Amino acid sequence: MAAIIDGKAISLQMKDELKQKAAELLAKGMKVTLAVIQVGDNPASSVYVKNKKKGCEYIGIGSLSYELPEETTQEELLALIQELNGRTDVNGILVQLPLPAHIDEDTVIKAIDPRKDVDGFHPQSVGALCIGQKGFVSCTPAGIIQLLKRSGISIEGKECVVLGRSNIVGKPMSILLLRENATVTIAHSRTRNLKEVTSRADILIVAIGKPKMITKEYVKEGAVIIDVGINRDENNKLCGDVDFEDVEPVCSAITPVPGGVGPMTIAMLLHNCIESVDLQS
Ligand code: NDP
């Protein structure tokens, strides 16, 4: 039977460590504050934003909330970001994605001061990650590295296959694994013989947004499976990109959905907020 990688417990452990650090900073007179901007009222975004604010509260850092109407113009949003960039009492700025169609996400991301880019999406943050310099790292892939390390799973020298090549998960994930000295393959929708490729993996990370697509035919016996997907199945129940029931008997460890990668994303966001103090000093 596979070990279940408990993201909820590991994220709680991380949040308790961050709580301690936030208290130490506060004792030195440094109150860390995250500004969260949401445009429109996408219900999924509202849940994410609420959880991020709850996380700030838990570790004892401040959060400022900007809930802007759907019809907010790009210029208005950019003006708010400029204001927050200039405020010394704001350490991190997060713009919840997706944005309404009339606003260009790339322009908005680029407007955030890279020293406050706690999501790690700014091109400068991505570039720094690629060449091994200091900067914010995208929260979901950084959280997966923590999940593996804190579960005692070594990465060095392993065959890692990352399925999915998005800018927020797949690409930064591959670079982080490389940084940990893994041998990394990135697979995507144009990959030929996908099952053959994924079956090489000692550690398989799946981020494709396709409910339960990955069955045991894609998995090497004894592999570690990290399921990033958050989807709804035919009964509207949350599920991952991996068919958990099918894969669990053949792998050595696996993340559940929910309760695997998801909670780590918020823990890493809070980690980046605390780190921001260093980057800004
Ligand atoms: P994107 O849609 O941006 O990217 C999906 C990637 O999967 C693409 O690279 C695509 O290939 C590839 N892909 C799609 N279908 C297939 C297929 N049939 N075979 C092989 N590759 C395929 O998704 P994201 O990276 O943003 O998200 C992926 C999943 O992770 C989603 O379910 C999302 O909800 C979830 N997620 C979860 C987070 C968390 O905190 N747990 C955070 C972020 C995302 P190509 O490039 O060729 O099109």
Residues whose N, C-alpha, C, O or C-beta is under 5 A from the ligand:
A	BS01	NDP	T140 G164 R165 S166 V169 G170 H188 S189 R190 A207 I208 G209 V228 G229 I230 N231 V261 G262 T265
